[in-house]
Amino acid sequence: MAEIILGIAAVLIFFSIVFGVLRLIIGKTMIDRVVAIDMLTVVSIALIALYAHLSGRFAYLDVALVYGLLSFLAVLAIARFLEKGP
């Protein structure tokens, strides 16, 4: 039963990556693209967590946590830059 749930999670993560890349390509404004990149980082964190569970190496969860913090700081920096304008 757990294998089925993990397989479904992997498929949903794959579809999230596809839709995120589509939004990144189709996005008309810079804000759309920033949100798409932020979504892709969240999806990649989910992928790292899924891999940590499948491999049994939970040290990867620390990597996902640090990646999430850096992603949050990067989005804040980009939002501040876009707020001031070019």
Biopython code that builds the backbone (N, CA, C, O; Angstrom):
import numpy as np
from Bio.PDB.StructureBuilder import StructureBuilder

atoms = [
    (1, "MET", "N", (0.818, -1.197, 0.000)),
    (1, "MET", "CA", (0.000, 0.000, 0.000)),
    (1, "MET", "C", (0.861, 1.259, 0.000)),
    (1, "MET", "O", (0.536, 2.239, -0.672)),
    (2, "ALA", "N", (1.970, 1.232, 0.762)),
    (2, "ALA", "CA", (2.845, 2.404, 0.823)),
    (2, "ALA", "C", (3.508, 2.668, -0.525)),
    (2, "ALA", "O", (3.743, 3.821, -0.889)),
    (3, "GLU", "N", (3.813, 1.590, -1.272)),
    (3, "GLU", "CA", (4.433, 1.767, -2.583)),
    (3, "GLU", "C", (3.488, 2.468, -3.547)),
    (3, "GLU", "O", (3.921, 3.266, -4.378)),
    (4, "ILE", "N", (2.205, 2.172, -3.439)),
    (4, "ILE", "CA", (1.214, 2.807, -4.312)),
    (4, "ILE", "C", (1.127, 4.301, -3.998)),
    (4, "ILE", "O", (1.083, 5.131, -4.906)),
    (5, "ILE", "N", (1.105, 4.630, -2.725)),
    (5, "ILE", "CA", (1.018, 6.038, -2.323)),
    (5, "ILE", "C", (2.273, 6.793, -2.759)),
    (5, "ILE", "O", (2.175, 7.927, -3.228)),
    (6, "LEU", "N", (3.449, 6.182, -2.610)),
    (6, "LEU", "CA", (4.681, 6.834, -3.044)),
    (6, "LEU", "C", (4.725, 6.984, -4.560)),
    (6, "LEU", "O", (5.246, 7.978, -5.067)),
    (7, "GLY", "N", (4.192, 6.021, -5.282)),
    (7, "GLY", "CA", (4.107, 6.128, -6.740)),
    (7, "GLY", "C", (3.177, 7.251, -7.169)),
    (7, "GLY", "O", (3.486, 7.999, -8.097)),
    (8, "ILE", "N", (2.039, 7.371, -6.495)),
    (8, "ILE", "CA", (1.110, 8.458, -6.789)),
    (8, "ILE", "C", (1.753, 9.807, -6.479)),
    (8, "ILE", "O", (1.583, 10.764, -7.234)),
    (9, "ALA", "N", (2.486, 9.885, -5.377)),
    (9, "ALA", "CA", (3.186, 11.127, -5.024)),
    (9, "ALA", "C", (4.223, 11.487, -6.085)),
    (9, "ALA", "O", (4.368, 12.659, -6.433)),
    (10, "ALA", "N", (4.939, 10.503, -6.598)),
    (10, "ALA", "CA", (5.941, 10.765, -7.638)),
    (10, "ALA", "C", (5.279, 11.273, -8.920)),
    (10, "ALA", "O", (5.799, 12.181, -9.570)),
    (11, "VAL", "N", (4.158, 10.702, -9.278)),
    (11, "VAL", "CA", (3.437, 11.155, -10.479)),
    (11, "VAL", "C", (2.933, 12.582, -10.295)),
    (11, "VAL", "O", (3.042, 13.401, -11.207)),
    (12, "LEU", "N", (2.386, 12.882, -9.127)),
    (12, "LEU", "CA", (1.908, 14.244, -8.871)),
    (12, "LEU", "C", (3.052, 15.254, -8.873)),
    (12, "LEU", "O", (2.886, 16.374, -9.356)),
    (13, "ILE", "N", (4.203, 14.871, -8.340)),
    (13, "ILE", "CA", (5.362, 15.752, -8.374)),
    (13, "ILE", "C", (5.805, 15.983, -9.817)),
    (13, "ILE", "O", (6.165, 17.101, -10.186)),
    (14, "PHE", "N", (5.780, 14.932, -10.628)),
    (14, "PHE", "CA", (6.146, 15.074, -12.040)),
    (14, "PHE", "C", (5.208, 16.049, -12.755)),
    (14, "PHE", "O", (5.669, 16.913, -13.501)),
    (15, "PHE", "N", (3.897, 15.919, -12.535)),
    (15, "PHE", "CA", (2.947, 16.835, -13.161)),
    (15, "PHE", "C", (3.139, 18.266, -12.651)),
    (15, "PHE", "O", (2.965, 19.220, -13.409)),
    (16, "SER", "N", (3.489, 18.416, -11.397)),
    (16, "SER", "CA", (3.749, 19.748, -10.852)),
    (16, "SER", "C", (4.955, 20.388, -11.531)),
    (16, "SER", "O", (4.953, 21.588, -11.804)),
    (17, "ILE", "N", (5.977, 19.594, -11.800)),
    (17, "ILE", "CA", (7.147, 20.111, -12.507)),
    (17, "ILE", "C", (6.770, 20.545, -13.915)),
    (17, "ILE", "O", (7.195, 21.607, -14.371)),
    (18, "VAL", "N", (5.978, 19.735, -14.608)),
    (18, "VAL", "CA", (5.562, 20.071, -15.970)),
    (18, "VAL", "C", (4.763, 21.366, -15.984)),
    (18, "VAL", "O", (5.029, 22.248, -16.802)),
    (19, "PHE", "N", (3.785, 21.491, -15.087)),
    (19, "PHE", "CA", (2.961, 22.698, -15.053)),
    (19, "PHE", "C", (3.764, 23.920, -14.608)),
    (19, "PHE", "O", (3.505, 25.028, -15.077)),
    (20, "GLY", "N", (4.724, 23.736, -13.721)),
    (20, "GLY", "CA", (5.570, 24.845, -13.298)),
    (20, "GLY", "C", (6.450, 25.349, -14.427)),
    (20, "GLY", "O", (6.620, 26.557, -14.592)),
    (21, "VAL", "N", (7.014, 24.429, -15.209)),
    (21, "VAL", "CA", (7.841, 24.837, -16.341)),
    (21, "VAL", "C", (6.983, 25.525, -17.400)),
    (21, "VAL", "O", (7.415, 26.505, -18.008)),
    (22, "LEU", "N", (5.779, 25.021, -17.622)),
    (22, "LEU", "CA", (4.870, 25.682, -18.566)),
    (22, "LEU", "C", (4.546, 27.103, -18.112)),
    (22, "LEU", "O", (4.528, 28.028, -18.923)),
    (23, "ARG", "N", (4.292, 27.273, -16.822)),
    (23, "ARG", "CA", (3.997, 28.614, -16.307)),
    (23, "ARG", "C", (5.222, 29.519, -16.424)),
    (23, "ARG", "O", (5.095, 30.719, -16.668)),
    (24, "LEU", "N", (6.400, 28.939, -16.249)),
    (24, "LEU", "CA", (7.628, 29.714, -16.389)),
    (24, "LEU", "C", (7.805, 30.194, -17.830)),
    (24, "LEU", "O", (8.248, 31.318, -18.063)),
    (25, "ILE", "N", (7.464, 29.355, -18.777)),
    (25, "ILE", "CA", (7.612, 29.713, -20.188)),
    (25, "ILE", "C", (6.511, 30.662, -20.637)),
    (25, "ILE", "O", (6.785, 31.635, -21.340)),
    (26, "ILE", "N", (5.265, 30.393, -20.241)),
    (26, "ILE", "CA", (4.120, 31.158, -20.720)),
    (26, "ILE", "C", (3.914, 32.454, -19.935)),
    (26, "ILE", "O", (3.247, 33.361, -20.432)),
    (27, "GLY", "N", (4.455, 32.563, -18.749)),
    (27, "GLY", "CA", (4.226, 33.730, -17.894)),
    (27, "GLY", "C", (4.511, 35.042, -18.604)),
    (27, "GLY", "O", (5.568, 35.219, -19.208)),
    (28, "LYS", "N", (3.564, 35.948, -18.524)),
    (28, "LYS", "CA", (3.690, 37.210, -19.255)),
    (28, "LYS", "C", (4.483, 38.253, -18.484)),
    (28, "LYS", "O", (5.186, 39.067, -19.082)),
    (29, "THR", "N", (4.376, 38.234, -17.172)),
    (29, "THR", "CA", (5.078, 39.238, -16.381)),
    (29, "THR", "C", (6.202, 38.584, -15.590)),
    (29, "THR", "O", (6.285, 37.361, -15.477)),
    (30, "MET", "N", (7.048, 39.424, -15.056)),
    (30, "MET", "CA", (8.164, 38.941, -14.244)),
    (30, "MET", "C", (7.649, 38.282, -12.965)),
    (30, "MET", "O", (8.241, 37.316, -12.483)),
    (31, "ILE", "N", (6.568, 38.791, -12.423)),
    (31, "ILE", "CA", (6.010, 38.224, -11.193)),
    (31, "ILE", "C", (5.509, 36.802, -11.434)),
    (31, "ILE", "O", (5.678, 35.933, -10.579)),
    (32, "ASP", "N", (4.893, 36.560, -12.595)),
    (32, "ASP", "CA", (4.462, 35.198, -12.931)),
    (32, "ASP", "C", (5.649, 34.243, -12.960)),
    (32, "ASP", "O", (5.559, 33.114, -12.480)),
    (33, "ARG", "N", (6.738, 34.695, -13.516)),
    (33, "ARG", "CA", (7.919, 33.836, -13.614)),
    (33, "ARG", "C", (8.557, 33.592, -12.249)),
    (33, "ARG", "O", (9.047, 32.496, -11.977)),
    (34, "VAL", "N", (8.552, 34.607, -11.398)),
    (34, "VAL", "CA", (9.106, 34.439, -10.049)),
    (34, "VAL", "C", (8.267, 33.445, -9.251)),
    (34, "VAL", "O", (8.807, 32.599, -8.538)),
    (35, "VAL", "N", (6.944, 33.553, -9.376)),
    (35, "VAL", "CA", (6.064, 32.611, -8.681)),
    (35, "VAL", "C", (6.264, 31.195, -9.216)),
    (35, "VAL", "O", (6.235, 30.234, -8.447)),
    (36, "ALA", "N", (6.468, 31.057, -10.530)),
    (36, "ALA", "CA", (6.710, 29.738, -11.109)),
    (36, "ALA", "C", (8.029, 29.149, -10.597)),
    (36, "ALA", "O", (8.102, 27.956, -10.301)),
    (37, "ILE", "N", (9.051, 29.968, -10.495)),
    (37, "ILE", "CA", (10.333, 29.478, -9.972)),
    (37, "ILE", "C", (10.200, 29.098, -8.507)),
    (37, "ILE", "O", (10.774, 28.103, -8.066)),
    (38, "ASP", "N", (9.441, 29.890, -7.751)),
    (38, "ASP", "CA", (9.218, 29.561, -6.337)),
    (38, "ASP", "C", (8.458, 28.249, -6.208)),
    (38, "ASP", "O", (8.764, 27.434, -5.337)),
    (39, "MET", "N", (7.474, 28.044, -7.066)),
    (39, "MET", "CA", (6.732, 26.787, -7.039)),
    (39, "MET", "C", (7.634, 25.610, -7.396)),
    (39, "MET", "O", (7.524, 24.536, -6.804)),
    (40, "LEU", "N", (8.524, 25.813, -8.364)),
    (40, "LEU", "CA", (9.443, 24.737, -8.734)),
    (40, "LEU", "C", (10.416, 24.408, -7.606)),
    (40, "LEU", "O", (10.810, 23.253, -7.451)),
    (41, "THR", "N", (10.805, 25.399, -6.824)),
    (41, "THR", "CA", (11.671, 25.089, -5.690)),
    (41, "THR", "C", (10.914, 24.306, -4.620)),
    (41, "THR", "O", (11.477, 23.408, -3.995)),
    (42, "VAL", "N", (9.650, 24.639, -4.408)),
    (42, "VAL", "CA", (8.850, 23.878, -3.440)),
    (42, "VAL", "C", (8.666, 22.443, -3.918)),
    (42, "VAL", "O", (8.732, 21.503, -3.125)),
    (43, "VAL", "N", (8.435, 22.283, -5.208)),
    (43, "VAL", "CA", (8.275, 20.931, -5.765)),
    (43, "VAL", "C", (9.586, 20.157, -5.672)),
    (43, "VAL", "O", (9.579, 18.956, -5.403)),
    (44, "SER", "N", (10.710, 20.835, -5.894)),
    (44, "SER", "CA", (11.984, 20.133, -5.774)),
    (44, "SER", "C", (12.275, 19.739, -4.325)),
    (44, "SER", "O", (12.915, 18.717, -4.076)),
    (45, "ILE", "N", (11.807, 20.546, -3.372)),
    (45, "ILE", "CA", (11.935, 20.169, -1.966)),
    (45, "ILE", "C", (11.106, 18.904, -1.691)),
    (45, "ILE", "O", (11.547, 18.011, -0.968)),
    (46, "ALA", "N", (9.920, 18.843, -2.269)),
    (46, "ALA", "CA", (9.098, 17.635, -2.123)),
    (46, "ALA", "C", (9.781, 16.435, -2.760)),
    (46, "ALA", "O", (9.708, 15.325, -2.233)),
    (47, "LEU", "N", (10.440, 16.652, -3.885)),
    (47, "LEU", "CA", (11.159, 15.569, -4.546)),
    (47, "LEU", "C", (12.335, 15.096, -3.700)),
    (47, "LEU", "O", (12.592, 13.895, -3.616)),
    (48, "ILE", "N", (13.044, 16.016, -3.081)),
    (48, "ILE", "CA", (14.150, 15.646, -2.186)),
    (48, "ILE", "C", (13.626, 14.858, -0.989)),
    (48, "ILE", "O", (14.241, 13.876, -0.574)),
    (49, "ALA", "N", (12.500, 15.282, -0.436)),
    (49, "ALA", "CA", (11.919, 14.569, 0.710)),
    (49, "ALA", "C", (11.464, 13.170, 0.304)),
    (49, "ALA", "O", (11.638, 12.214, 1.060)),
    (50, "LEU", "N", (10.885, 13.049, -0.883)),
    (50, "LEU", "CA", (10.461, 11.729, -1.364)),
    (50, "LEU", "C", (11.667, 10.824, -1.570)),
    (50, "LEU", "O", (11.628, 9.644, -1.223)),
    (51, "TYR", "N", (12.734, 11.371, -2.130)),
    (51, "TYR", "CA", (13.945, 10.581, -2.326)),
    (51, "TYR", "C", (14.564, 10.181, -0.986)),
    (51, "TYR", "O", (15.072, 9.070, -0.840)),
    (52, "ALA", "N", (14.519, 11.087, -0.012)),
    (52, "ALA", "CA", (15.045, 10.761, 1.313)),
    (52, "ALA", "C", (14.281, 9.596, 1.920)),
    (52, "ALA", "O", (14.866, 8.721, 2.558)),
    (53, "HIS", "N", (12.975, 9.592, 1.717)),
    (53, "HIS", "CA", (12.172, 8.504, 2.260)),
    (53, "HIS", "C", (12.459, 7.197, 1.530)),
    (53, "HIS", "O", (12.585, 6.147, 2.162)),
    (54, "LEU", "N", (12.562, 7.255, 0.214)),
    (54, "LEU", "CA", (12.785, 6.033, -0.561)),
    (54, "LEU", "C", (14.170, 5.447, -0.308)),
    (54, "LEU", "O", (14.327, 4.227, -0.256)),
    (55, "SER", "N", (15.172, 6.308, -0.151)),
    (55, "SER", "CA", (16.527, 5.800, 0.043)),
    (55, "SER", "C", (16.840, 5.481, 1.503)),
    (55, "SER", "O", (17.809, 4.779, 1.793)),
    (56, "GLY", "N", (16.020, 5.998, 2.422)),
    (56, "GLY", "CA", (16.268, 5.741, 3.828)),
    (56, "GLY", "C", (17.350, 6.623, 4.423)),
    (56, "GLY", "O", (17.773, 6.397, 5.557)),
    (57, "ARG", "N", (17.798, 7.609, 3.692)),
    (57, "ARG", "CA", (18.818, 8.548, 4.170)),
    (57, "ARG", "C", (18.136, 9.864, 4.517)),
    (57, "ARG", "O", (17.851, 10.685, 3.645)),
    (58, "PHE", "N", (17.885, 10.042, 5.779)),
    (58, "PHE", "CA", (17.113, 11.196, 6.207)),
    (58, "PHE", "C", (17.972, 12.449, 6.369)),
    (58, "PHE", "O", (17.471, 13.498, 6.774)),
    (59, "ALA", "N", (19.265, 12.340, 6.054)),
    (59, "ALA", "CA", (20.114, 13.528, 6.039)),
    (59, "ALA", "C", (19.714, 14.455, 4.899)),
    (59, "ALA", "O", (19.975, 15.657, 4.947)),
    (60, "TYR", "N", (19.080, 13.891, 3.872)),
    (60, "TYR", "CA", (18.609, 14.711, 2.761)),
    (60, "TYR", "C", (17.512, 15.678, 3.193)),
    (60, "TYR", "O", (17.285, 16.689, 2.528)),
    (61, "LEU", "N", (16.844, 15.388, 4.271)),
    (61, "LEU", "CA", (15.825, 16.312, 4.769)),
    (61, "LEU", "C", (16.460, 17.608, 5.264)),
    (61, "LEU", "O", (15.855, 18.676, 5.172)),
    (62, "ASP", "N", (17.672, 17.510, 5.785)),
    (62, "ASP", "CA", (18.398, 18.723, 6.165)),
    (62, "ASP", "C", (18.731, 19.556, 4.931)),
    (62, "ASP", "O", (18.660, 20.785, 4.961)),
    (63, "VAL", "N", (19.091, 18.879, 3.852)),
    (63, "VAL", "CA", (19.361, 19.577, 2.595)),
    (63, "VAL", "C", (18.098, 20.274, 2.102)),
    (63, "VAL", "O", (18.158, 21.415, 1.644)),
    (64, "ALA", "N", (16.965, 19.599, 2.191)),
    (64, "ALA", "CA", (15.701, 20.190, 1.763)),
    (64, "ALA", "C", (15.339, 21.394, 2.626)),
    (64, "ALA", "O", (14.815, 22.385, 2.117)),
    (65, "LEU", "N", (15.611, 21.318, 3.913)),
    (65, "LEU", "CA", (15.317, 22.432, 4.817)),
    (65, "LEU", "C", (16.164, 23.661, 4.487)),
    (65, "LEU", "O", (15.646, 24.777, 4.429)),
    (66, "VAL", "N", (17.457, 23.458, 4.272)),
    (66, "VAL", "CA", (18.343, 24.570, 3.923)),
    (66, "VAL", "C", (17.960, 25.147, 2.568)),
    (66, "VAL", "O", (17.974, 26.363, 2.379)),
    (67, "TYR", "N", (17.621, 24.284, 1.635)),
    (67, "TYR", "CA", (17.192, 24.732, 0.302)),
    (67, "TYR", "C", (15.914, 25.559, 0.398)),
    (67, "TYR", "O", (15.767, 26.555, -0.310)),
    (68, "GLY", "N", (15.000, 25.160, 1.259)),
    (68, "GLY", "CA", (13.771, 25.920, 1.460)),
    (68, "GLY", "C", (14.032, 27.288, 2.053)),
    (68, "GLY", "O", (13.414, 28.270, 1.642)),
    (69, "LEU", "N", (14.939, 27.366, 3.016)),
    (69, "LEU", "CA", (15.287, 28.665, 3.613)),
    (69, "LEU", "C", (15.957, 29.590, 2.601)),
    (69, "LEU", "O", (15.643, 30.779, 2.537)),
    (70, "LEU", "N", (16.876, 29.044, 1.813)),
    (70, "LEU", "CA", (17.528, 29.862, 0.799)),
    (70, "LEU", "C", (16.549, 30.313, -0.279)),
    (70, "LEU", "O", (16.642, 31.435, -0.777)),
    (71, "SER", "N", (15.621, 29.448, -0.634)),
    (71, "SER", "CA", (14.604, 29.810, -1.615)),
    (71, "SER", "C", (13.719, 30.930, -1.098)),
    (71, "SER", "O", (13.382, 31.852, -1.841)),
    (72, "PHE", "N", (13.340, 30.855, 0.166)),
    (72, "PHE", "CA", (12.518, 31.898, 0.763)),
    (72, "PHE", "C", (13.242, 33.240, 0.756)),
    (72, "PHE", "O", (12.656, 34.269, 0.420)),
    (73, "LEU", "N", (14.515, 33.219, 1.130)),
    (73, "LEU", "CA", (15.298, 34.461, 1.135)),
    (73, "LEU", "C", (15.467, 35.019, -0.279)),
    (73, "LEU", "O", (15.440, 36.234, -0.476)),
    (74, "ALA", "N", (15.638, 34.144, -1.251)),
    (74, "ALA", "CA", (15.784, 34.603, -2.633)),
    (74, "ALA", "C", (14.501, 35.244, -3.143)),
    (74, "ALA", "O", (14.550, 36.262, -3.833)),
    (75, "VAL", "N", (13.360, 34.664, -2.813)),
    (75, "VAL", "CA", (12.088, 35.251, -3.243)),
    (75, "VAL", "C", (11.865, 36.590, -2.568)),
    (75, "VAL", "O", (11.350, 37.515, -3.196)),
    (76, "LEU", "N", (12.238, 36.717, -1.307)),
    (76, "LEU", "CA", (12.135, 38.015, -0.640)),
    (76, "LEU", "C", (13.023, 39.068, -1.302)),
    (76, "LEU", "O", (12.610, 40.214, -1.475)),
    (77, "ALA", "N", (14.226, 38.681, -1.665)),
    (77, "ALA", "CA", (15.145, 39.618, -2.334)),
    (77, "ALA", "C", (14.601, 40.032, -3.700)),
    (77, "ALA", "O", (14.669, 41.207, -4.063)),
    (78, "ILE", "N", (14.074, 39.103, -4.441)),
    (78, "ILE", "CA", (13.517, 39.425, -5.757)),
    (78, "ILE", "C", (12.277, 40.299, -5.619)),
    (78, "ILE", "O", (12.078, 41.215, -6.416)),
    (79, "ALA", "N", (11.444, 40.031, -4.620)),
    (79, "ALA", "CA", (10.242, 40.846, -4.404)),
    (79, "ALA", "C", (10.632, 42.265, -4.037)),
    (79, "ALA", "O", (9.998, 43.217, -4.492)),
    (80, "ARG", "N", (11.656, 42.420, -3.226)),
    (80, "ARG", "CA", (12.102, 43.770, -2.866)),
    (80, "ARG", "C", (12.661, 44.497, -4.092)),
    (80, "ARG", "O", (12.428, 45.693, -4.266)),
    (81, "PHE", "N", (13.394, 43.777, -4.936)),
    (81, "PHE", "CA", (13.927, 44.372, -6.152)),
    (81, "PHE", "C", (12.802, 44.793, -7.093)),
    (81, "PHE", "O", (12.851, 45.880, -7.668)),
    (82, "LEU", "N", (11.789, 43.943, -7.255)),
    (82, "LEU", "CA", (10.674, 44.271, -8.141)),
    (82, "LEU", "C", (9.809, 45.392, -7.567)),
    (82, "LEU", "O", (9.179, 46.135, -8.320)),
    (83, "GLU", "N", (9.775, 45.518, -6.253)),
    (83, "GLU", "CA", (9.005, 46.568, -5.628)),
    (83, "GLU", "C", (9.596, 47.954, -5.927)),
    (83, "GLU", "O", (8.867, 48.918, -6.163)),
    (84, "LYS", "N", (10.927, 48.028, -5.909)),
    (84, "LYS", "CA", (11.601, 49.309, -6.185)),
    (84, "LYS", "C", (11.537, 49.674, -7.655)),
    (84, "LYS", "O", (11.515, 50.855, -8.003)),
    (85, "GLY", "N", (11.506, 48.683, -8.512)),
    (85, "GLY", "CA", (11.455, 48.946, -9.949)),
    (85, "GLY", "C", (12.831, 49.176, -10.546)),
    (85, "GLY", "O", (13.795, 49.457, -9.834)),
    (86, "PRO", "N", (12.908, 49.053, -11.851)),
    (86, "PRO", "CA", (14.216, 49.220, -12.527)),
    (86, "PRO", "C", (14.623, 50.678, -12.624)),
    (86, "PRO", "O", (15.687, 50.988, -13.160)),
]
sb = StructureBuilder()
sb.init_structure("model")
sb.init_model(0)
sb.init_chain("A")
sb.init_seg("    ")
for serial, (resi, resn, name, xyz) in enumerate(atoms, 1):
    if name == "N":
        sb.init_residue(resn, " ", resi, " ")
    sb.init_atom(name, np.array(xyz, "f"), 0.0, 1.0, " ", f" {name:<3s}", serial, name[0])
structure = sb.get_structure()
